[in-house]
């Protein structure tokens, strides 16, 4: 007895959808206007469905232009459909523009935004200049026979910048961005599958032992400096603090006005205080330079 024939696979639902969409006839201008008016003024959902169904083929055609970015085609169509619905919601029949013309802009814009959001895990940018570069750079490079994926020559960079009305630095940045490839940190870096790329990332944080020793050394230096500062006079401590231990050093002139002395006298006191500090630190720790308390040399 012969074995039963295998069950016939059902057709690809995406292909069925596109075939059905392409079979819907286009609308004449008068019918298009009547349907758009009925939806806008009366909220007629059947009119909206007929209007948008007639232009699903437009969504498919626009989405097909973005296949080269490696994103799922059904997702591109879905985003284009969102743009089509936005167009239907915003369309003003009384302006005399064909709905198909108006909808094309919304469909393309919706798909472009989707591509920019999902083409890479790194945000590509959504300014008008960045969009123009992202979607036109490859085309212009092909037009001038620049088929490399690296940096452009100065002449080609200037040509693209002029053609798209953007800066040459922006052209270089986008060329580098398009040449880069996202790579998962969990991807193996050998054919045998041993090791992952994240294993090569260096941990720049200090190890616990180094952190403890650094904290201990910092505390010791603060203690030594505090003891040395205590051996200065009140005026010397004030000048050293204002001149050496604040984020913004106070000028000699300002300190002189504050203390009622000349700025030259302030400079002399500062110099004397620094000498006292170095002597005191030598008595406390032996070699201030070796202890990291004063610059070497």
KESEBA-360489 format. One record per residue (C-alpha): residue number from 1; x, y, z. Coordinates in pm, 1 decimal, always signed. Example, Ala and Ser with C-alpha at 12.3 -4.5 7.8 and 13.67 -1.06 7.14 Angstrom:
<voros>
   i     east    north       up
   1  +1230.0   -450.0   +780.0
   2  +1367.0   -106.0   +714.0
</voros>
This chain:
<voros>
   i     east    north       up
   1     +0.0     +0.0     +0.0
   2   +155.5   +331.5   -103.6
   3   +237.4   +574.4   +173.9
   4    +17.6   +882.1   +192.1
   5   +147.7  +1192.2    +15.7
   6   +302.4  +1450.7   +250.3
   7    +74.1  +1733.9   +351.2
   8   +119.3  +2038.9   +134.8
   9   +282.5  +2322.5   +316.0
  10    +76.3  +2634.2   +353.9
  11   +198.4  +2930.8   +158.6
  12   +417.2  +3190.6   +329.0
  13   +171.1  +3425.8   +504.4
  14   +389.4  +3729.7   +425.0
  15   +391.4  +3638.7    +57.9
  16    +14.5  +3585.0    +66.0
  17    -32.9  +3925.3   +226.9
  18   +179.3  +4101.8    -35.3
  19     +6.1  +3917.2   -318.9
  20   -334.7  +4020.6   -184.3
  21   -220.9  +4381.3   -137.0
  22    -90.1  +4405.6   -492.0
  23   -420.1  +4271.0   -624.8
  24   -625.3  +4559.0   -481.1
  25   -698.3  +4806.7   -763.1
  26   -575.0  +5164.9   -742.0
  27   -823.9  +5445.0   -689.1
  28   -921.8  +5717.5   -927.6
  29   -877.5  +6074.2   -804.8
  30  -1253.7  +6126.1   -753.3
  31  -1300.3  +5801.8   -559.2
  32   -990.5  +5873.9   -350.8
  33  -1124.4  +6218.6   -265.6
  34  -1469.2  +6081.9   -175.1
  35  -1325.1  +5815.1    +57.1
  36  -1085.3  +6059.8   +227.1
  37  -1368.4  +6308.6   +279.1
  38  -1600.8  +6042.4   +421.4
  39  -1333.4  +5935.8   +669.1
  40  -1234.3  +6287.0   +770.6
  41  -1582.9  +6438.2   +802.2
  42  -1793.3  +6136.1   +898.3
  43  -1544.8  +5896.2  +1057.7
  44  -1645.4  +5626.6   +807.1
  45  -1417.4  +5333.4   +891.8
  46  -1517.2  +5139.3   +579.4
  47  -1399.0  +5433.4   +370.2
  48  -1071.1  +5439.8   +566.9
  49  -1019.6  +5066.7   +512.7
  50  -1082.0  +5093.6   +138.7
  51   -853.9  +5397.2   +110.0
  52   -561.2  +5241.0   +295.6
  53   -605.5  +4896.7   +138.2
  54   -568.1  +5049.8   -207.8
  55   -227.6  +5187.7   -112.6
  56    -79.2  +4891.9    +74.1
  57   +107.3  +4822.5   -248.3
  58   +268.7  +5163.5   -198.9
  59   +386.0  +5055.0   +147.1
  60   +537.1  +4737.3     +3.4
  61   +711.8  +4925.9   -276.3
  62   +867.2  +5180.5    -38.2
  63   +967.8  +4912.0   +213.2
  64  +1145.6  +4717.3    -61.3
  65  +1385.7  +5009.1   -108.9
  66  +1516.4  +4960.2   +245.7
  67  +1583.6  +4586.8   +232.0
  68  +1959.2  +4640.0   +201.0
  69  +1979.2  +4750.4   +565.2
  70  +1933.7  +4390.7   +680.9
  71  +1612.0  +4436.8   +879.4
  72  +1316.6  +4195.1   +851.3
  73  +1103.8  +4291.1   +552.0
  74   +771.3  +4226.4   +734.0
  75   +883.3  +4474.1  +1001.6
  76   +959.3  +4734.2   +735.6
  77   +611.6  +4682.2   +588.6
  78   +454.8  +4711.1   +934.1
  79   +630.8  +5041.4   +998.5
  80   +525.7  +5163.6   +654.6
  81   +167.9  +5069.8   +739.7
  82   +192.5  +5288.2  +1050.5
  83   +301.9  +5575.3   +827.8
  84     +8.7  +5506.2   +595.3
  85   -236.4  +5528.8   +886.0
  86    -75.6  +5853.9  +1001.3
  87   -118.4  +5992.2   +652.0
  88   -486.0  +5895.0   +652.7
  89   -533.8  +6067.0   +989.4
  90   -368.8  +6390.5   +874.0
  91   -477.1  +6410.1   +510.7
  92   -676.0  +6719.4   +410.7
  93   -875.5  +6643.1    +92.4
  94   -958.4  +7007.4    +28.5
  95   -594.3  +7088.9    -50.0
  96   -617.8  +6911.4   -384.3
  97   -318.7  +6683.2   -332.4
  98   -344.4  +6314.4   -423.4
  99   -354.1  +6091.2   -118.1
 100    -93.0  +5861.0   -272.3
 101   +153.3  +6150.2   -300.3
 102    +88.1  +6262.8    +55.3
 103   +102.5  +5909.3   +197.0
 104   +436.1  +5831.2    +30.9
 105   +612.0  +6090.4   +246.4
 106   +464.6  +5950.5   +569.7
 107   +538.5  +5590.9   +472.2
 108   +901.0  +5667.3   +385.7
 109   +950.3  +5876.0   +699.3
 110   +810.2  +5603.3   +924.4
 111  +1032.0  +5335.8   +767.6
 112  +1340.5  +5558.7   +781.9
 113  +1286.9  +5624.1  +1152.3
 114  +1253.4  +5249.5  +1211.4
 115  +1574.3  +5176.6  +1021.3
 116  +1763.8  +5443.4  +1214.8
 117  +1639.7  +5302.7  +1546.2
 118  +1716.7  +4939.6  +1468.3
 119  +2000.4  +4926.8  +1215.7
 120  +2256.8  +4930.6  +1495.4
 121  +2263.4  +4905.0  +1873.3
 122  +2450.9  +5236.5  +1863.1
 123  +2225.9  +5535.1  +1811.0
 124  +2287.7  +5666.9  +1458.8
 125  +2121.5  +6006.6  +1496.1
 126  +1800.0  +6155.8  +1370.9
 127  +1882.5  +6511.0  +1262.6
 128  +1797.5  +6603.8   +904.4
 129  +2168.0  +6607.4   +808.9
 130  +2234.7  +6267.5   +969.4
 131  +1930.5  +6113.1   +801.2
 132  +2038.2  +6250.9   +465.1
 133  +2388.8  +6110.9   +509.1
 134  +2273.6  +5772.9   +634.0
 135  +2036.4  +5708.4   +346.0
 136  +2235.5  +5871.4    +65.3
 137  +2605.1  +5820.4   +139.1
 138  +2629.9  +5473.9    -18.2
 139  +2437.5  +5587.8   -326.1
 140  +2662.9  +5888.0   -380.6
 141  +2978.0  +5680.6   -328.7
 142  +2857.3  +5435.7   -591.2
 143  +2778.2  +5725.8   -822.5
 144  +3139.0  +5845.4   -810.6
 145  +3276.3  +5487.2   -825.5
 146  +3402.9  +5496.7   -466.3
 147  +3326.7  +5136.2   -375.7
 148  +3547.5  +5115.7    -67.1
 149  +3393.3  +5097.7   +278.5
 150  +3663.0  +5302.8   +447.7
 151  +3742.1  +5672.8   +461.0
 152  +3669.1  +5890.4   +160.4
 153  +3934.7  +6075.2    -34.0
 154  +3938.5  +6453.7    +19.1
 155  +3784.7  +6504.9   -326.4
 156  +3505.0  +6253.8   -271.0
 157  +3437.1  +6384.1    +77.4
 158  +3401.0  +6737.6    -56.3
 159  +3169.5  +6613.3   -333.6
 160  +2936.7  +6433.4    -89.7
 161  +2934.2  +6726.3   +152.3
 162  +2840.3  +6965.8   -125.8
 163  +2575.4  +6731.8   -271.0
 164  +2401.3  +6682.4    +63.5
 165  +2473.4  +7029.1   +208.0
 166  +2646.7  +6894.6   +518.1
 167  +2989.5  +6939.3   +675.4
 168  +3285.1  +6729.9   +563.8
 169  +3342.6  +6617.8   +923.4
 170  +2986.6  +6484.3   +927.9
 171  +3058.2  +6290.1   +608.9
 172  +3368.3  +6129.5   +762.9
 173  +3183.1  +6043.0  +1083.8
 174  +2896.4  +5875.8   +899.4
 175  +3133.1  +5687.8   +665.5
 176  +3312.5  +5545.4   +968.5
 177  +2981.1  +5460.4  +1133.3
 178  +2851.8  +5274.8   +827.8
 179  +3179.0  +5083.6   +795.5
 180  +3158.9  +4959.2  +1155.1
 181  +2990.9  +4630.9  +1242.2
 182  +2809.1  +4558.1  +1566.6
 183  +2960.9  +4263.6  +1747.9
 184  +2810.5  +4081.7  +2043.7
 185  +3033.0  +4070.8  +2351.5
 186  +2916.3  +3711.4  +2398.9
 187  +3030.4  +3605.0  +2050.8
 188  +3324.2  +3358.8  +2048.4
 189  +3650.2  +3495.1  +1908.3
 190  +3779.0  +3158.0  +1786.2
 191  +3631.9  +2911.2  +1539.9
 192  +3636.2  +2647.2  +1812.2
 193  +3403.7  +2863.0  +2020.3
 194  +3652.1  +2908.0  +2303.7
 195  +3638.8  +3237.8  +2485.6
 196  +3418.4  +3540.9  +2425.4
 197  +3499.5  +3896.1  +2320.2
 198  +3397.4  +4024.6  +2662.7
 199  +3685.5  +3822.2  +2809.2
 200  +3926.0  +4065.6  +2639.2
 201  +3778.5  +4373.3  +2809.3
 202  +4020.5  +4511.2  +3062.9
 203  +3887.8  +4596.5  +3408.0
 204  +4037.9  +4938.0  +3474.5
 205  +3926.7  +4948.2  +3835.7
 206  +4203.2  +4901.3  +4094.5
 207  +4207.5  +4565.7  +4269.1
 208  +4091.1  +4565.2  +4634.9
 209  +4445.7  +4545.7  +4771.1
 210  +4556.1  +4849.1  +4567.7
 211  +4246.3  +5043.3  +4672.0
 212  +4312.5  +4976.0  +5041.2
 213  +4679.2  +5074.9  +5011.3
 214  +4589.8  +5391.6  +4818.7
 215  +4338.1  +5493.2  +5085.2
 216  +4594.2  +5427.4  +5357.7
 217  +4863.1  +5632.0  +5178.5
 218  +4620.9  +5919.2  +5120.5
 219  +4525.4  +5928.2  +5487.4
 220  +4894.8  +5924.6  +5588.5
 221  +4980.1  +6212.7  +5354.5
 222  +4689.3  +6418.9  +5485.4
 223  +4808.3  +6358.4  +5840.4
 224  +5166.0  +6460.2  +5756.2
 225  +5057.9  +6778.7  +5577.7
 226  +4821.3  +6870.4  +5860.2
 227  +5103.4  +6836.8  +6112.9
 228  +5341.3  +7041.5  +5897.9
 229  +5079.0  +7313.7  +5846.4
 230  +5027.1  +7337.4  +6223.0
 231  +5387.1  +7456.3  +6256.9
 232  +5320.6  +7766.8  +6046.0
 233  +5194.1  +8097.1  +6174.8
 234  +4827.0  +8183.2  +6124.8
 235  +4909.3  +8426.5  +5842.5
 236  +5138.4  +8175.5  +5672.0
 237  +4871.7  +7905.1  +5691.2
 238  +4613.1  +8142.6  +5543.9
 239  +4838.0  +8239.3  +5250.8
 240  +4936.2  +7878.4  +5174.3
 241  +4572.6  +7766.8  +5193.6
 242  +4451.1  +8042.1  +4962.6
 243  +4739.8  +8008.6  +4717.9
 244  +4798.4  +7630.8  +4711.8
 245  +4507.3  +7438.9  +4864.5
 246  +4202.4  +7580.5  +4689.9
 247  +4061.3  +7499.4  +4344.2
 248  +4105.3  +7859.5  +4228.1
 249  +4423.0  +8018.0  +4356.3
 250  +4381.0  +8365.7  +4505.1
 251  +4607.6  +8629.1  +4348.4
 252  +4892.5  +8790.0  +4537.1
 253  +4730.9  +9128.4  +4488.8
 254  +4398.5  +9021.3  +4638.2
 255  +4567.3  +8861.5  +4939.4
 256  +4774.8  +9173.4  +4987.7
 257  +4460.5  +9388.5  +4999.4
 258  +4298.2  +9145.7  +5242.4
 259  +4600.8  +9140.7  +5478.8
 260  +4694.1  +9505.8  +5436.7
 261  +5036.9  +9437.3  +5286.3
 262  +5193.2  +9458.0  +4940.5
 263  +5164.8  +9170.9  +4696.5
 264  +5546.0  +9141.8  +4701.6
 265  +5532.5  +9089.6  +5076.8
 266  +5268.6  +8819.1  +5026.7
 267  +5500.3  +8646.0  +4776.8
 268  +5787.1  +8657.4  +5029.4
 269  +5571.7  +8511.5  +5308.1
 270  +5448.0  +8240.0  +5075.2
 271  +5804.2  +8145.2  +4981.4
 272  +5913.1  +8137.8  +5346.4
 273  +5610.7  +7925.1  +5439.7
 274  +5685.8  +7673.6  +5163.0
 275  +6042.7  +7640.8  +5287.6
 276  +5912.8  +7582.2  +5642.1
 277  +5670.5  +7320.6  +5514.7
 278  +5941.8  +7133.8  +5326.2
 279  +6167.2  +7138.2  +5634.0
 280  +5886.5  +7016.2  +5860.0
 281  +5789.7  +6739.1  +5618.4
 282  +6153.8  +6629.4  +5599.9
 283  +6157.8  +6601.6  +5978.3
 284  +5828.3  +6406.5  +5975.7
 285  +5870.4  +6161.7  +5685.6
 286  +6237.7  +6188.9  +5586.7
 287  +6208.0  +6249.8  +5208.8
 288  +5897.8  +6451.0  +5099.4
 289  +5962.4  +6374.3  +4731.0
 290  +5976.0  +6000.3  +4787.5
 291  +5658.7  +6020.1  +4996.0
 292  +5483.9  +6197.4  +4708.9
 293  +5428.7  +6518.7  +4905.7
 294  +5621.9  +6753.2  +4673.6
 295  +5701.6  +6727.6  +4302.6
 296  +6025.1  +6545.8  +4222.0
 297  +6317.5  +6766.4  +4125.0
</voros>
